[in-house]
Amino acid sequence: MIEVMFGESEGGAMKVAKNYHKPNFNNGAIAWIGRKPSKEEFDKMFDGEAVGGNSSEVVCLPFILDIGDISIPIDSEYRKNLILDLYTISGFGDDNTRKSLEDAWNKYLKEIERLKHYASQREDLRLWYSNAPYSLCGFYYVCNLLKDYDCKISAVKLPRYIQLSDNEIQFYSSWGEIDAGKFFRFLPREKALTTCEIRSFASSWMDSQEDKSILRAVVNGKVIGVPEDFYDHVIRKELPEGEFTMGRLIGNILGKYPLGIGDWWYAKRIIRMIELGELVIVQKQKEIYSQILKRQ
């Protein structure tokens, strides 16, 4: 079974999940900051099972397709530069970082070819997606990519929440929040996709392409094109009185509003607010997340 993921962190976790082994409590392989947990705490922390298979059976397509003009081909210089600019927005954009990102981009392109190869060989494909905008857009893109292949395609959609006990509910926004040993718990939610469903999802992708919006959001479970300032009201709601660091503001937003939006998008919009004079820089830093800001 080939697992298809739409984010870097969840792709890495799934590679571990395919052949998951719980660490040995007594072998000392894990270092701890502060108190080492008890055996009972350790077992609960690392409790899990393997999804099955091996890490080579994971395809990761982290193209952040909720952002940018998707009428332009995904493998274009436009998409490459957009991703590189987002990943270096924090100010750490030296030559070594740029080279690493260039290498990552080339790997992304190879992942598309790997997926098409598996589909042409009629391998079983399982798509792991959520209502996070990047994930749902990626899911639609892959359905469009695979709509003419004769292979079995199934999907596992991340639930909004799971009730763990009578008194505890766990909420989720993306697969990046799931520990490697816990993916197996969601396997009963796997659903085979019919040809009709795949073509319907592919049509949703083509509709989004025709919209030509630069930003897409998920509203009532549907991907729609929205203005670039769509999330700005969230930033404004969390602006504190007095001076604050950009990083602290973004951290508060991510913790309070788990919308599946990356920190770099909020940074991009805060920079735009500075350019428009809505916010001012009190103390400039090389690393923009450390900059001290205040309202104008």
C-alpha positions as CSV (number, residue, x, y, z in Angstrom):
1,M,0.0,0.0,0.0
2,I,1.4,3.4,-1.0
3,E,0.6,6.2,1.4
4,V,0.2,9.7,0.0
5,M,0.7,12.7,2.3
6,F,0.5,16.4,1.8
7,G,2.8,17.9,4.4
8,E,6.5,17.5,5.3
9,S,5.9,16.7,9.0
10,E,3.1,14.2,8.3
11,G,5.1,12.6,5.5
12,G,8.1,12.1,7.9
13,A,5.8,10.7,10.6
14,M,4.2,8.3,8.2
15,K,7.6,6.9,7.1
16,V,8.2,6.0,10.7
17,A,4.6,4.7,11.1
18,K,4.9,2.2,8.3
19,N,7.2,0.1,10.4
20,Y,6.7,1.5,13.8
21,H,8.5,0.0,16.8
22,K,8.0,1.3,20.3
23,P,11.3,2.4,21.9
24,N,12.8,0.2,24.7
25,F,12.4,1.9,28.0
26,N,15.7,0.5,29.4
27,N,18.1,1.0,26.5
28,G,18.7,4.7,27.1
29,A,18.4,5.6,23.4
30,I,16.1,8.6,24.2
31,A,17.4,11.7,26.0
32,W,15.1,13.6,28.4
33,I,15.1,17.2,29.4
34,G,14.1,17.2,33.0
35,R,12.6,14.2,34.8
36,K,12.6,10.9,33.0
37,P,9.1,9.5,32.8
38,S,8.1,6.4,34.7
39,K,7.6,3.1,32.8
40,E,3.9,3.6,32.9
41,E,4.2,7.2,31.5
42,F,6.7,6.0,28.9
43,D,4.4,3.2,27.7
44,K,1.5,5.6,27.3
45,M,3.7,8.1,25.5
46,F,5.0,5.7,22.9
47,D,2.1,3.3,22.7
48,G,1.4,2.5,19.1
49,E,1.4,0.0,16.2
50,A,2.8,-0.1,12.7
51,V,0.7,0.8,9.7
52,G,2.5,-1.9,7.8
53,G,5.0,-1.9,5.0
54,N,8.2,0.2,4.9
55,S,9.1,3.9,4.6
56,S,9.8,3.7,0.8
57,E,6.0,3.3,0.3
58,V,5.3,6.9,1.3
59,V,4.8,9.7,-1.3
60,C,4.9,13.2,0.1
61,L,3.6,16.1,-2.0
62,P,4.0,19.3,0.2
63,F,3.3,21.8,-2.5
64,I,1.2,24.2,-0.3
65,L,-1.5,24.3,-2.9
66,D,-3.8,26.6,-0.9
67,I,-1.5,29.4,-1.7
68,G,-0.6,30.9,-5.1
69,D,-2.0,30.7,-8.6
70,I,-2.7,27.1,-9.3
71,S,-3.7,27.7,-12.9
72,I,0.1,27.8,-13.4
73,P,1.6,24.2,-13.5
74,I,2.6,22.8,-10.2
75,D,6.1,21.9,-11.4
76,S,6.8,25.5,-12.6
77,E,9.4,28.0,-11.5
78,Y,6.5,30.0,-10.1
79,R,5.5,27.4,-7.6
80,K,9.2,26.7,-6.7
81,N,9.9,30.4,-6.0
82,L,6.7,30.8,-4.0
83,I,7.6,27.9,-1.7
84,L,11.2,29.1,-1.4
85,D,10.1,32.6,-0.6
86,L,7.7,31.4,2.1
87,Y,10.3,29.1,3.7
88,T,12.9,31.9,3.9
89,I,10.6,34.6,5.1
90,S,12.0,34.4,8.6
91,G,15.3,36.0,7.4
92,F,17.3,32.8,7.3
93,G,17.9,32.8,3.6
94,D,21.6,32.3,3.1
95,D,23.1,30.3,0.2
96,N,23.2,27.0,2.2
97,T,19.6,27.3,3.1
98,R,18.6,28.2,-0.4
99,K,20.6,25.2,-1.7
100,S,18.8,22.9,0.7
101,L,15.5,24.2,-0.4
102,E,16.4,23.8,-4.1
103,D,17.3,20.1,-3.3
104,A,14.0,19.7,-1.5
105,W,12.1,21.1,-4.6
106,N,13.8,18.6,-6.9
107,K,12.7,15.9,-4.5
108,Y,9.1,17.1,-4.6
109,L,9.1,16.9,-8.4
110,K,10.4,13.3,-8.2
111,E,7.6,12.5,-5.8
112,I,5.0,13.4,-8.5
113,E,6.7,11.0,-10.9
114,R,6.9,8.3,-8.2
115,L,3.1,8.6,-7.7
116,K,2.4,8.4,-11.4
117,H,4.7,5.4,-11.6
118,Y,2.9,3.6,-8.8
119,A,-0.5,4.4,-10.4
120,S,0.7,3.1,-13.8
121,Q,1.7,-0.2,-12.0
122,R,-1.7,-0.4,-10.5
123,E,-0.4,-0.2,-7.0
124,D,-3.0,0.4,-4.2
125,L,-2.9,4.1,-3.2
126,R,-4.2,5.5,0.1
127,L,-4.6,9.3,0.4
128,W,-4.4,10.8,3.9
129,Y,-6.1,14.2,4.0
130,S,-7.8,16.7,6.3
131,N,-9.8,19.9,6.1
132,A,-6.7,21.9,6.4
133,P,-6.6,24.1,3.2
134,Y,-3.2,22.8,2.0
135,S,-4.3,19.2,2.5
136,L,-7.7,19.4,0.9
137,C,-6.3,21.3,-2.1
138,G,-3.6,18.6,-2.3
139,F,-6.2,15.9,-2.2
140,Y,-8.1,17.4,-5.0
141,Y,-4.9,17.9,-7.0
142,V,-4.0,14.2,-6.7
143,C,-7.5,13.0,-7.6
144,N,-7.2,15.1,-10.8
145,L,-3.7,13.6,-11.4
146,L,-4.9,10.1,-11.0
147,K,-8.4,10.2,-12.5
148,D,-7.4,8.4,-15.7
149,Y,-5.3,5.6,-14.0
150,D,-6.7,2.1,-13.4
151,C,-5.7,1.6,-9.8
152,K,-7.4,1.3,-6.5
153,I,-7.5,4.5,-4.6
154,S,-8.7,4.9,-1.0
155,A,-8.7,7.8,1.4
156,V,-8.5,8.4,5.2
157,K,-9.9,11.8,6.2
158,L,-8.8,13.1,9.5
159,P,-11.8,13.6,11.8
160,R,-12.4,16.9,13.5
161,Y,-12.1,15.2,16.9
162,I,-12.0,11.9,18.7
163,Q,-13.6,11.2,22.1
164,L,-10.8,9.5,24.1
165,S,-12.9,9.0,27.3
166,D,-16.0,10.1,29.0
167,N,-14.2,13.3,30.0
168,E,-11.7,13.9,27.2
169,I,-12.0,15.0,23.6
170,Q,-9.0,15.4,21.2
171,F,-9.4,17.9,18.4
172,Y,-7.3,17.8,15.2
173,S,-6.6,20.2,12.4
174,S,-4.0,18.3,10.3
175,W,-2.2,15.0,10.1
176,G,0.9,16.8,11.2
177,E,-0.4,16.6,14.7
178,I,-0.5,12.8,14.8
179,D,2.4,10.8,16.3
180,A,3.9,8.1,14.2
181,G,2.6,5.3,16.4
182,K,-0.9,6.6,16.3
183,F,-1.7,6.5,12.6
184,F,-2.9,2.9,12.8
185,R,-5.8,4.0,14.9
186,F,-7.3,5.8,11.9
187,L,-7.1,2.8,9.5
188,P,-10.7,1.8,10.2
189,R,-11.7,5.1,8.7
190,E,-10.2,4.2,5.3
191,K,-12.8,4.4,2.5
192,A,-12.4,3.2,-1.1
193,L,-13.0,6.0,-3.6
194,T,-15.3,5.2,-6.5
195,T,-14.5,6.5,-10.1
196,C,-17.4,8.9,-9.7
197,E,-16.0,10.3,-6.5
198,I,-12.5,10.7,-7.9
199,R,-13.8,12.6,-10.9
200,S,-15.9,14.8,-8.7
201,F,-12.9,15.7,-6.5
202,A,-10.9,16.3,-9.7
203,S,-13.6,18.6,-10.9
204,S,-13.2,20.6,-7.7
205,W,-9.5,21.0,-8.5
206,M,-10.3,22.3,-12.0
207,D,-12.9,24.7,-10.6
208,S,-10.3,26.1,-8.2
209,Q,-7.8,26.5,-11.1
210,E,-10.3,28.5,-13.1
211,D,-11.0,30.8,-10.1
212,K,-7.4,32.1,-10.3
213,S,-7.4,33.3,-6.6
214,I,-4.1,33.6,-4.9
215,L,-5.4,32.1,-1.7
216,R,-7.9,29.3,-0.9
217,A,-9.7,28.5,2.3
218,V,-12.0,25.8,3.4
219,V,-15.5,27.1,4.3
220,N,-18.1,24.6,5.4
221,G,-16.0,21.8,4.0
222,K,-15.6,23.4,0.6
223,V,-12.5,24.9,-1.0
224,I,-13.1,28.5,-2.1
225,G,-10.9,31.2,-3.5
226,V,-10.6,34.1,-1.0
227,P,-8.9,37.5,-0.9
228,E,-5.3,37.6,0.3
229,D,-6.4,39.4,3.5
230,F,-8.9,36.7,4.4
231,Y,-7.0,35.7,7.7
232,D,-6.0,39.3,8.6
233,H,-9.0,39.7,11.0
234,V,-7.5,36.8,13.0
235,I,-4.2,38.7,13.3
236,R,-6.0,41.9,14.3
237,K,-8.0,40.2,17.0
238,E,-4.8,38.9,18.7
239,L,-2.8,42.2,18.5
240,P,-1.9,43.0,22.1
241,E,-1.6,46.5,23.6
242,G,1.9,47.9,23.7
243,E,5.0,46.3,22.2
244,F,5.2,42.6,21.2
245,T,7.4,40.3,19.1
246,M,6.2,39.0,15.8
247,G,7.0,35.4,16.8
248,R,5.0,35.6,20.0
249,L,2.0,37.0,18.1
250,I,2.2,34.3,15.5
251,G,2.6,31.6,18.2
252,N,-0.5,32.8,20.0
253,I,-2.5,32.8,16.7
254,L,-1.4,29.3,15.8
255,G,-2.3,28.0,19.3
256,K,-5.7,29.7,19.5
257,Y,-6.8,29.2,15.8
258,P,-5.8,25.8,14.5
259,L,-6.8,26.5,10.9
260,G,-4.1,24.5,9.2
261,I,-2.3,27.7,8.1
262,G,1.5,27.9,8.3
263,D,3.3,30.5,10.4
264,W,4.9,31.9,7.3
265,W,1.6,33.0,5.9
266,Y,0.8,35.0,9.0
267,A,4.3,36.5,8.8
268,K,3.7,37.5,5.2
269,R,0.5,39.3,6.2
270,I,2.1,41.0,9.2
271,I,4.8,42.3,6.9
272,R,2.1,43.7,4.7
273,M,0.5,45.4,7.6
274,I,3.8,47.0,8.4
275,E,4.1,48.2,4.8
276,L,0.6,49.7,5.0
277,G,1.4,51.5,8.2
278,E,-1.0,49.5,10.4
279,L,1.9,48.2,12.4
280,V,5.3,49.8,13.1
281,I,8.7,48.2,13.9
282,V,9.9,49.4,17.3
283,Q,13.1,47.4,17.2
284,K,14.4,45.8,14.0
285,Q,16.1,42.4,14.0
286,K,17.8,40.3,11.4
287,E,15.4,37.4,12.2
288,I,12.0,39.0,11.6
289,Y,10.2,36.8,14.1
290,S,12.3,38.5,16.8
291,Q,11.3,42.0,15.6
292,I,9.5,44.1,18.2
293,L,6.3,45.7,16.8
294,K,3.3,47.8,18.0
295,R,0.1,49.2,16.6
296,Q,0.4,52.4,14.7
